[in-house]
Amino acid sequence: MTGNAPDLKKKDWSALARRAQTATEIVANLARLDGWTLTGDGPSVAIEKTFHFKNYYQTIAFVNGVALIAHVTDHHPDLSVHFNRCVVRYNTHDVGGLSDTDFECATRIEALLE
């Protein structure tokens, strides 16, 4: 990878111990992400963003990029795929909230579009 793009194999994701972030950590991490919003509460709290595209082909190309990130990080978002947009929603079910992994994956998705 070049430039500021993240190295997808930098961490051993299979050995990563995840923990729920505090409200302060969530607010700080969310502030670093352009256009991502906080949705839900309690164990269903998530970060979410809608990405817009010109056509279905571009939308699916984006979805395939998200799929690669999900595979490498072993962290899979909920996706809502439409003709010219895709809604990406992250939550870490096994910690009942948001983890560092949610925010790192969101950052990697942003890098897809740079």
Backbone bond lengths (Angstrom), bond angles and torsions (degrees), N, CA, C in turn:
res aa  C-N    CA-C-N  psi(-1)  N-CA   C-N-CA  omega(-1)  CA-C   N-CA-C  phi
1 M - - - 1.438 - - 1.527 108.96 -
2 T 1.298 115.24 156.20 1.450 119.60 -176.30 1.519 111.08 -119.55
3 G 1.327 114.95 165.77 1.456 120.24 174.52 1.517 113.17 61.10
4 N 1.322 115.56 -136.82 1.460 121.44 -178.39 1.511 113.00 -90.75
5 A 1.309 117.13 6.71 1.465 120.12 -178.67 1.526 109.62 -63.70
6 P 1.324 117.40 138.94 1.462 120.57 -178.20 1.524 111.59 -71.15
7 D 1.326 115.19 149.27 1.457 121.98 175.27 1.520 107.28 -83.72
8 L 1.329 117.21 111.80 1.460 120.98 -174.03 1.520 113.56 -64.92
9 K 1.322 118.73 -23.09 1.455 120.29 -176.05 1.524 111.93 -105.66
10 K 1.297 118.26 19.84 1.450 123.38 -175.90 1.530 112.86 -66.13
11 K 1.302 118.80 -35.35 1.461 122.74 -176.76 1.516 110.73 -110.68
12 D 1.322 115.98 155.18 1.466 120.14 169.48 1.521 105.93 -89.50
13 W 1.334 115.84 90.06 1.456 121.69 -172.95 1.516 112.68 -64.18
14 S 1.329 117.24 -28.14 1.461 119.48 -178.34 1.522 111.90 -69.19
15 A 1.329 117.05 -22.89 1.461 121.01 -178.50 1.529 112.68 -102.14
16 L 1.312 117.05 2.70 1.461 121.58 -176.38 1.526 111.40 -72.86
17 A 1.320 115.84 121.53 1.467 120.76 175.64 1.531 107.60 -87.29
18 R 1.309 116.31 120.00 1.456 120.34 -178.14 1.522 110.26 -99.52
19 R 1.344 115.81 147.19 1.455 121.78 175.92 1.514 108.39 -138.23
20 A 1.314 115.81 153.89 1.460 120.49 178.25 1.525 109.53 -69.65
21 Q 1.325 115.53 137.02 1.456 120.18 176.89 1.522 110.31 -78.44
22 T 1.320 114.70 154.09 1.461 120.66 174.06 1.525 108.80 -76.71
23 A 1.323 116.54 165.23 1.470 120.54 178.26 1.526 110.65 -58.80
24 T 1.316 117.79 -39.15 1.464 121.71 179.38 1.521 111.05 -63.83
25 E 1.326 117.25 -42.88 1.463 121.05 178.09 1.524 111.10 -64.22
26 I 1.319 116.72 -40.74 1.462 121.19 179.90 1.524 110.26 -62.05
27 V 1.316 117.43 -47.46 1.466 121.47 -179.78 1.525 110.49 -61.29
28 A 1.334 117.81 -43.90 1.466 121.59 -179.98 1.527 111.41 -64.62
29 N 1.321 117.40 -43.86 1.462 120.72 -179.19 1.525 111.81 -70.16
30 L 1.310 117.37 -37.78 1.459 121.30 178.81 1.530 110.78 -64.39
31 A 1.317 116.98 -34.90 1.465 121.49 179.66 1.529 111.70 -64.06
32 R 1.319 117.77 -22.47 1.466 122.18 -179.97 1.532 112.86 -85.13
33 L 1.311 117.26 -7.78 1.461 121.76 -176.77 1.527 110.50 -110.26
34 D 1.306 116.50 122.90 1.460 121.64 -178.66 1.524 110.88 -77.84
35 G 1.324 116.27 120.44 1.457 121.08 173.12 1.514 116.36 84.65
36 W 1.308 118.91 -3.44 1.465 121.37 177.61 1.519 108.46 -83.66
37 T 1.329 116.66 141.92 1.454 121.46 -179.24 1.520 110.51 -124.12
38 L 1.298 114.75 158.43 1.455 122.11 177.10 1.525 107.75 -92.39
39 T 1.337 116.92 130.97 1.456 121.19 178.66 1.524 108.95 -130.58
40 G 1.314 116.04 158.34 1.460 121.12 178.02 1.514 112.35 70.38
41 D 1.332 114.91 -175.57 1.462 120.83 176.12 1.523 109.45 -153.68
42 G 1.317 115.02 169.05 1.464 119.99 -178.54 1.517 110.84 57.15
43 P 1.328 117.73 -138.67 1.461 120.26 -177.70 1.532 114.03 -68.60
44 S 1.340 117.05 -13.61 1.465 119.22 179.11 1.524 112.60 -97.65
45 V 1.330 117.89 8.46 1.457 120.62 178.02 1.525 108.66 -61.59
46 A 1.333 115.55 140.76 1.466 120.56 -176.71 1.517 109.73 -150.82
47 I 1.335 114.80 164.42 1.455 120.38 168.64 1.525 106.57 -108.99
48 E 1.334 114.60 146.25 1.465 119.31 -171.89 1.519 110.05 -148.30
49 K 1.335 114.39 145.96 1.464 119.72 174.64 1.522 108.83 -149.51
50 T 1.344 115.43 142.91 1.457 121.65 174.04 1.527 108.55 -101.37
51 F 1.324 115.48 125.10 1.459 122.55 178.04 1.530 108.11 -104.31
52 H 1.324 117.05 133.33 1.469 122.44 -177.12 1.521 110.48 -109.33
53 F 1.337 115.83 142.89 1.461 122.57 -178.00 1.521 109.65 -135.83
54 K 1.336 115.85 169.19 1.472 120.72 -179.19 1.517 112.68 -78.13
55 N 1.332 116.96 -28.00 1.457 119.39 -174.55 1.537 110.60 -158.78
56 Y 1.307 114.98 177.19 1.464 121.24 -177.77 1.522 111.73 -65.82
57 Y 1.323 116.89 -38.98 1.464 120.64 -179.88 1.530 110.54 -58.11
58 Q 1.328 117.63 -47.32 1.464 120.85 179.46 1.529 111.06 -64.78
59 T 1.317 116.13 -37.71 1.467 119.95 178.30 1.521 110.36 -61.46
60 I 1.328 116.95 -46.51 1.462 120.74 -178.25 1.528 111.10 -69.09
61 A 1.324 118.13 -34.98 1.464 120.45 175.36 1.529 109.98 -60.46
62 F 1.318 116.13 -42.43 1.464 121.08 176.43 1.530 110.39 -62.49
63 V 1.313 117.41 -46.27 1.467 121.85 179.89 1.534 110.14 -58.11
64 N 1.330 116.95 -40.39 1.463 119.51 178.26 1.526 111.79 -64.78
65 G 1.331 117.55 -36.45 1.457 120.73 174.69 1.524 111.59 -64.37
66 V 1.321 116.41 -42.02 1.468 121.30 176.88 1.524 109.74 -63.07
67 A 1.327 117.18 -38.65 1.468 121.25 178.79 1.524 111.33 -62.09
68 L 1.324 117.72 -38.88 1.466 120.59 177.65 1.527 110.44 -64.29
69 I 1.313 116.31 -45.42 1.468 120.07 177.73 1.525 110.14 -59.81
70 A 1.321 117.27 -44.32 1.467 121.83 179.62 1.527 111.27 -61.17
71 H 1.311 116.36 -42.03 1.460 120.53 -179.17 1.533 111.27 -65.32
72 V 1.324 116.33 -47.90 1.460 120.74 -176.08 1.527 111.81 -68.39
73 T 1.321 116.86 -36.35 1.466 120.16 -177.53 1.520 112.83 -90.61
74 D 1.320 117.27 -6.36 1.467 122.60 -175.78 1.529 110.57 53.41
75 H 1.341 114.41 43.52 1.460 121.02 -179.06 1.525 107.37 -144.09
76 H 1.306 116.99 115.58 1.457 121.73 -166.94 1.527 111.86 -114.45
77 P 1.338 116.57 120.39 1.460 119.63 179.96 1.522 110.97 -80.37
78 D 1.320 115.75 163.88 1.453 121.32 166.69 1.525 106.23 -83.43
79 L 1.321 116.27 131.67 1.459 121.21 -179.63 1.518 109.66 -120.22
80 S 1.316 115.22 139.11 1.458 121.30 171.65 1.527 105.77 -120.42
81 V 1.328 116.04 107.47 1.461 121.53 -171.79 1.529 110.04 -102.46
82 H 1.325 115.19 130.55 1.460 122.92 -179.58 1.528 108.72 -130.21
83 F 1.317 117.25 178.15 1.457 121.24 -177.33 1.525 112.53 -53.61
84 N 1.331 117.48 -50.84 1.465 120.26 -173.60 1.533 112.93 -126.15
85 R 1.314 116.46 23.32 1.462 119.21 178.48 1.522 109.80 -159.23
86 C 1.328 113.70 159.46 1.464 120.99 176.12 1.522 107.63 -141.75
87 V 1.317 116.14 128.40 1.456 121.62 175.90 1.526 107.22 -97.79
88 V 1.338 115.94 125.46 1.460 122.06 179.68 1.521 107.57 -111.22
89 R 1.325 115.90 129.95 1.466 121.40 -177.42 1.524 109.10 -131.97
90 Y 1.336 116.25 124.17 1.459 121.62 179.39 1.520 111.99 -114.44
91 N 1.322 115.06 139.58 1.458 125.10 174.61 1.519 105.45 -157.33
92 T 1.328 116.27 145.30 1.464 119.43 176.78 1.521 107.67 -103.07
93 H 1.329 115.32 99.51 1.467 121.39 -174.23 1.520 112.80 -59.86
94 D 1.337 117.27 -39.87 1.466 118.98 -174.67 1.524 113.78 -72.76
95 V 1.340 119.09 -11.30 1.468 120.38 173.94 1.528 111.10 -109.20
96 G 1.320 116.69 -3.44 1.457 120.26 178.83 1.509 113.59 66.59
97 G 1.317 116.91 40.16 1.459 120.92 -179.64 1.505 111.32 174.33
98 L 1.321 116.34 -143.63 1.454 122.77 178.87 1.514 110.02 -109.23
99 S 1.325 116.05 141.54 1.462 121.11 179.27 1.528 109.32 -123.01
100 D 1.329 115.73 172.77 1.461 120.71 174.99 1.523 110.94 -54.92
101 T 1.316 117.08 -35.18 1.458 121.74 -177.24 1.526 111.46 -62.02
102 D 1.320 117.86 -38.44 1.467 120.64 177.72 1.523 110.65 -58.04
103 F 1.313 116.34 -46.10 1.458 120.64 -177.04 1.524 111.54 -73.61
104 E 1.313 117.71 -36.06 1.459 119.80 177.06 1.529 110.33 -65.77
105 C 1.319 117.69 -42.46 1.468 120.51 178.14 1.521 110.71 -64.03
106 A 1.318 117.97 -40.11 1.463 120.92 177.26 1.527 110.39 -61.48
107 T 1.314 117.48 -40.51 1.460 122.02 177.42 1.521 110.84 -63.23
108 R 1.319 117.16 -40.49 1.469 121.38 178.42 1.535 111.06 -65.96
109 I 1.320 116.55 -37.42 1.468 119.93 177.86 1.528 109.68 -64.97
110 E 1.322 117.41 -41.49 1.461 120.34 177.24 1.527 110.27 -58.91
111 A 1.326 117.35 -36.78 1.467 121.41 179.96 1.530 112.21 -65.91
112 L 1.339 117.23 -25.28 1.465 120.22 176.76 1.517 111.90 -59.62
113 L 1.313 116.11 -32.37 1.464 121.09 -173.10 1.517 113.31 -96.31
114 E 1.323 117.61 -0.97 1.475 120.19 179.64 1.509 111.61 -78.42
